Amino acid sequence: MLFKVQIPIDKILIFVAAVAVLVIILKLCKASFKLIIKIAINALIGGIVLFLINYIPSITIPITWWSVLLVGIFGIPAVMILIVVYLIK
């Protein structure tokens, strides 16, 4: 094996819990099923990108409730904004 990646379970649980909370809130607000699926796909793709970005040596963006909710709602653009904010700090 070329790469041995250890996946931190606590970060995955935070991501899953934040997406579940978002889906429950949308369901309570009577959002359409199509919108819920779209946001869930955005969250999944954004979460994977956020997780992979953390493997770049010079960038370490913490996976917190706020970052996961932003990525869940806005997807890839939120990841880009998080990177810019991190680089400005």
NUGU-211874 format. One line per 8 residues: number of its first residue (from 1); their letters; for each residue x, y, z of N, C-alpha, C, O. Coordinates in pm, 1 decimal, decimal comma, padded with zeros to 6 digits. Layout:
<recs>
NUM) A) X/Y/Z/X/Y/Z/X/Y/Z/X/Y/Z ~ ...
</recs>
This chain:
<recs>
1) MLFKVQIP) 00083,0/-00118,5/00000,0/00000,0/00000,0/00000,0/00086,8/00123,9/00000,0/00183,7/00133,7/00075,3 ~ 00051,5/00217,1/-00084,1/00125,9/00341,6/-00090,4/00086,2/00437,7/00019,5/00171,8/00501,8/00080,5 ~ -00042,9/00448,0/00045,0/-00093,2/00543,5/00143,9/-00162,4/00468,6/00256,7/-00241,0/00376,9/00233,2 ~ -00132,4/00508,3/00376,7/-00202,6/00454,0/00491,5/-00269,4/00570,9/00561,7/-00203,7/00650,3/00629,0 ~ -00399,7/00580,6/00545,6/-00475,1/00693,7/00598,5/-00556,6/00646,4/00718,0/-00632,0/00549,5/00709,1 ~ -00540,4/00715,3/00828,3/-00623,3/00687,5/00944,7/-00736,0/00790,2/00947,4/-00712,4/00911,0/00949,7 ~ -00857,4/00739,8/00947,3/-00973,1/00828,2/00946,9/-01015,6/00852,4/01090,7/-01051,1/00758,4/01161,8 ~ -01012,4/00978,8/01134,3/-01054,9/01007,5/01272,5/-01206,2/00995,0/01285,8/-01281,4/01067,4/01220,6
9) IDKILIFV) -01249,1/00904,2/01369,1/-01391,4/00873,6/01384,8/-01468,6/00990,1/01445,7/-01586,6/01007,7/01415,7 ~ -01404,2/01070,1/01530,8/-01476,6/01181,2/01593,1/-01514,2/01286,8/01489,5/-01621,4/01346,5/01499,4 ~ -01429,7/01310,8/01391,9/-01461,4/01408,4/01287,7/-01573,0/01357,3/01197,3/-01656,4/01435,7/01151,9 ~ -01575,4/01229,1/01171,2/-01682,0/01171,1/01090,0/-01814,9/01179,7/01164,9/-01918,2/01209,9/01105,1 ~ -01812,3/01153,4/01294,9/-01934,8/01162,1/01374,0/-01987,8/01305,0/01381,4/-02109,0/01326,3/01376,8 ~ -01898,0/01403,1/01392,9/-01940,8/01543,5/01392,0/-02007,5/01576,2/01259,6/-02112,2/01640,8/01257,0 ~ -01947,5/01531,7/01149,3/-02003,2/01558,0/01016,8/-02140,6/01494,7/01001,7/-02234,1/01560,2/00955,6 ~ -02153,9/01369,0/01039,7/-02282,3/01298,8/01026,6/-02388,4/01363,1/01115,0/-02502,8/01379,3/01072,5
17) AAVAVLVI) -02351,6/01399,8/01237,0/-02448,3/01461,9/01327,7/-02494,2/01598,2/01276,3/-02612,6/01630,7/01284,5 ~ -02401,4/01678,0/01223,4/-02438,3/01809,9/01172,0/-02530,5/01797,1/01051,2/-02627,2/01872,3/01039,1 ~ -02501,9/01703,8/00962,9/-02589,1/01682,8/00846,7/-02726,0/01632,4/00891,7/-02827,8/01673,3/00835,9 ~ -02729,9/01544,7/00991,3/-02857,9/01494,3/01041,8/-02940,1/01607,2/01103,0/-03061,1/01614,6/01081,2 ~ -02876,0/01694,9/01179,1/-02946,8/01809,7/01238,0/-03001,4/01899,5/01126,9/-03114,9/01946,6/01135,2 ~ -02922,2/01922,8/01024,8/-02965,9/02006,2/00913,2/-03085,8/01944,7/00841,7/-03180,6/02015,3/00807,3 ~ -03082,1/01814,1/00819,3/-03193,5/01746,6/00751,8/-03319,3/01751,7/00839,2/-03429,0/01772,8/00787,4 ~ -03305,4/01733,1/00968,4/-03421,4/01739,5/01058,9/-03481,5/01879,3/01059,0/-03603,7/01894,3/01055,7
25) ILKLCKAS) -03397,4/01980,8/01062,8/-03447,6/02118,8/01059,9/-03521,0/02146,1/00929,2/-03627,3/02208,1/00929,3 ~ -03465,1/02100,3/00818,4/-03531,4/02120,5/00689,4/-03663,9/02045,4/00683,3/-03761,4/02095,8/00627,6 ~ -03667,6/01925,9/00740,0/-03790,6/01848,6/00739,0/-03898,0/01916,3/00824,9/-04015,7/01917,1/00789,0 ~ -03856,1/01973,0/00938,3/-03951,6/02044,5/01023,8/-04004,9/02170,5/00956,1/-04117,8/02212,4/00981,6 ~ -03923,9/02230,1/00870,4/-03965,9/02350,7/00798,3/-04041,8/02316,5/00670,3/-04069,5/02403,8/00588,1 ~ -04074,8/02189,5/00654,6/-04151,9/02142,4/00538,5/-04079,5/02167,4/00406,3/-04142,3/02202,1/00306,2 ~ -03947,3/02149,7/00406,4/-03870,9/02163,9/00283,3/-03900,8/02044,2/00192,7/-03937,1/01936,5/00240,0 ~ -03885,0/02064,9/00063,7/-03913,1/01957,0/-00030,5/-03804,0/01850,6/-00023,1/-03691,3/01877,8/00018,2
33) FKLIIKIA) -03839,3/01730,4/-00063,6/-03745,3/01619,1/-00061,3/-03628,0/01646,0/-00154,5/-03514,6/01608,3/-00124,9 ~ -03655,2/01711,0/-00266,7/-03550,5/01743,2/-00363,5/-03446,2/01837,2/-00300,4/-03326,3/01819,6/-00321,7 ~ -03491,3/01935,6/-00223,8/-03400,0/02028,3/-00157,6/-03316,7/01956,9/-00051,8/-03197,1/01982,9/-00038,5 ~ -03379,5/01867,2/00023,2/-03306,9/01792,8/00126,1/-03199,6/01704,9/00062,7/-03087,8/01698,1/00113,7 ~ -03231,5/01638,1/-00046,8/-03132,4/01554,5/-00116,1/-03019,0/01640,7/-00170,6/-02902,3/01602,6/-00161,7 ~ -03052,6/01756,4/-00226,8/-02950,1/01845,7/-00281,4/-02854,3/01891,8/-00170,8/-02732,8/01892,7/-00190,7 ~ -02907,5/01929,2/-00056,7/-02823,3/01974,5/00054,1/-02741,5/01858,3/00109,2/-02625,8/01877,1/00146,7 ~ -02799,3/01738,8/00114,7/-02724,5/01622,2/00163,6/-02608,7/01588,8/00069,7/-02500,2/01553,4/00115,7
41) INALIGGI) -02630,6/01599,7/-00060,3/-02521,8/01574,5/-00156,1/-02415,3/01682,7/-00144,8/-02295,9/01652,7/-00148,0 ~ -02458,0/01809,7/-00131,3/-02361,1/01917,9/-00109,1/-02279,0/01892,5/00016,3/-02157,5/01912,6/00017,0 ~ -02345,1/01848,6/00121,5/-02274,8/01822,4/00247,3/-02174,3/01709,5/00231,3/-02062,3/01718,1/00281,7 ~ -02213,3/01604,7/00162,2/-02124,3/01491,0/00143,3/-02001,1/01529,6/00061,6/-01888,5/01499,7/00101,2 ~ -02021,9/01595,0/-00050,4/-01909,5/01635,6/-00135,0/-01822,3/01737,8/-00062,6/-01699,7/01726,8/-00064,1 ~ -01884,0/01835,7/-00000,3/-01807,5/01936,5/00073,1/-01731,0/01877,4/00189,8/-01617,7/01917,6/00216,2 ~ -01791,7/01781,6/00260,8/-01723,8/01716,4/00372,9/-01603,5/01636,0/00327,9/-01499,3/01637,2/00393,4 ~ -01617,5/01566,0/00216,0/-01505,1/01490,3/00162,0/-01392,4/01584,3/00120,5/-01275,4/01557,4/00148,0
49) VLFLINYI) -01427,4/01694,0/00054,5/-01325,4/01791,3/00013,9/-01259,6/01854,3/00136,4/-01137,7/01871,8/00138,6 ~ -01337,9/01888,3/00237,6/-01283,0/01946,2/00360,4/-01189,5/01847,2/00429,1/-01083,9/01885,5/00479,4 ~ -01228,6/01720,3/00431,1/-01144,4/01617,2/00489,9/-01013,9/01602,0/00411,5/-00907,1/01589,1/00471,2 ~ -01022,0/01603,4/00278,5/-00901,6/01587,2/00195,8/-00811,0/01710,0/00201,5/-00688,9/01697,3/00192,0 ~ -00869,7/01828,6/00216,9/-00790,7/01951,5/00228,0/-00699,6/01944,9/00350,0/-00588,9/01998,7/00347,9 ~ -00745,4/01879,7/00455,4/-00664,9/01869,6/00577,2/-00539,7/01784,8/00558,5/-00452,4/01786,0/00645,3 ~ -00528,1/01711,8/00449,2/-00407,0/01635,0/00422,0/-00301,1/01715,6/00348,1/-00190,5/01666,4/00325,9 ~ -00333,3/01838,9/00309,5/-00232,3/01928,5/00253,8/-00149,1/01977,7/00371,2/-00204,5/02029,1/00468,3
57) PSITIPIT) -00016,7/01962,9/00364,2/00066,4/01991,8/00481,9/00053,0/02133,0/00539,1/00060,9/02149,4/00660,8 ~ 00033,4/02233,3/00457,4/00032,5/02369,9/00509,7/-00106,1/02417,1/00553,1/-00118,4/02526,5/00608,3 ~ -00211,1/02337,7/00529,6/-00347,8/02378,9/00563,1/-00409,2/02278,2/00659,5/-00412,0/02158,4/00631,6 ~ -00457,8/02326,9/00772,0/-00529,2/02243,3/00867,3/-00653,7/02318,0/00911,8/-00648,2/02402,6/01001,1 ~ -00764,2/02286,7/00849,9/-00891,4/02349,9/00884,2/-00963,1/02258,0/00982,1/-00991,1/02142,8/00949,1 ~ -00993,1/02306,9/01101,6/-01061,2/02219,7/01198,1/-01203,0/02187,3/01152,1/-01275,1/02274,4/01103,4 ~ -01241,4/02062,1/01168,1/-01376,4/02020,5/01131,9/-01462,3/02037,3/01256,5/-01461,2/01953,2/01346,5 ~ -01537,3/02148,3/01260,1/-01623,5/02181,3/01372,5/-01768,1/02186,1/01324,3/-01795,9/02169,7/01205,6
65) WWSVLLVG) -01860,3/02209,1/01419,0/-02001,7/02219,7/01381,8/-02023,6/02330,6/01280,2/-02097,8/02313,2/01183,6 ~ -01958,8/02444,9/01302,1/-01980,5/02559,0/01212,9/-01928,7/02531,1/01073,3/-01997,1/02559,4/00974,9 ~ -01808,9/02476,2/01063,4/-01753,0/02449,8/00931,1/-01834,5/02343,2/00857,6/-01855,4/02353,4/00736,8 ~ -01880,2/02241,4/00930,3/-01960,4/02136,2/00866,8/-02095,9/02189,9/00822,3/-02142,9/02155,6/00713,8 ~ -02159,8/02273,9/00904,5/-02288,5/02330,8/00863,9/-02272,9/02423,5/00743,8/-02356,6/02422,9/00653,6 ~ -02165,7/02503,2/00742,3/-02141,7/02588,3/00625,8/-02120,9/02505,2/00500,5/-02178,3/02534,2/00395,5 ~ -02039,0/02402,5/00511,7/-02013,0/02316,2/00397,1/-02139,3/02240,4/00358,1/-02164,1/02217,9/00239,6 ~ -02218,6/02201,2/00456,3/-02342,2/02129,9/00426,4/-02443,1/02213,9/00351,3/-02514,9/02163,3/00265,1
73) IFGIPAVM) -02448,7/02340,9/00383,2/-02545,3/02428,5/00318,2/-02492,9/02478,9/00183,3/-02565,9/02478,7/00084,2 ~ -02366,5/02521,9/00179,8/-02314,6/02587,3/00060,2/-02221,1/02501,4/-00024,3/-02190,5/02538,2/-00137,8 ~ -02175,0/02388,3/00027,9/-02093,2/02296,3/-00050,4/-01950,8/02346,8/-00072,3/-01887,5/02401,0/00018,2 ~ -01902,6/02327,8/-00194,3/-01764,7/02361,1/-00230,7/-01732,1/02509,5/-00210,1/-01622,6/02539,4/-00162,5 ~ -01821,2/02604,2/-00243,2/-01786,8/02744,8/-00217,1/-01755,2/02772,2/-00069,4/-01669,8/02855,7/-00039,4 ~ -01822,4/02703,5/00022,3/-01793,1/02722,2/00164,2/-01654,6/02669,9/00199,2/-01586,0/02727,5/00283,6 ~ -01613,0/02561,0/00135,0/-01477,6/02509,4/00157,5/-01375,1/02612,0/00111,2/-01275,2/02635,2/00179,2 ~ -01399,4/02672,8/-00003,2/-01307,9/02775,6/-00054,0/-01300,8/02895,1/00040,9/-01192,8/02948,7/00065,6
81) ILIVVYLI) -01415,2/02936,6/00093,7/-01417,1/03048,4/00188,4/-01343,6/03011,4/00316,6/-01270,1/03093,7/00371,3 ~ -01362,1/02889,1/00365,2/-01290,8/02845,1/00484,9/-01139,6/02844,7/00462,0/-01063,0/02881,2/00551,2 ~ -01097,2/02803,8/00343,4/-00953,6/02805,0/00311,6/-00900,9/02947,4/00310,8/-00794,4/02974,0/00366,4 ~ -00974,0/03039,4/00248,6/-00931,2/03179,0/00243,3/-00924,3/03237,8/00383,9/-00827,4/03305,6/00418,0 ~ -01026,2/03212,4/00465,7/-01026,2/03263,8/00603,5/-00909,5/03205,4/00681,4/-00845,0/03276,6/00758,4 ~ -00881,2/03076,6/00662,4/-00769,2/03014,7/00732,1/-00637,0/03077,1/00689,0/-00549,9/03102,4/00772,3 ~ -00621,8/03101,7/00559,4/-00495,8/03158,3/00510,2/-00477,5/03303,1/00552,2/-00364,3/03349,8/00564,8 ~ -00587,0/03375,0/00574,2/-00577,2/03514,0/00620,2/-00533,0/03519,5/00764,7/-00459,5/03610,5/00803,0
89) K) -00576,5/03423,0/00847,1/-00540,5/03423,0/00989,8/-00395,7/03410,5/01004,8/-00345,1/03408,6/01117,0
</recs>
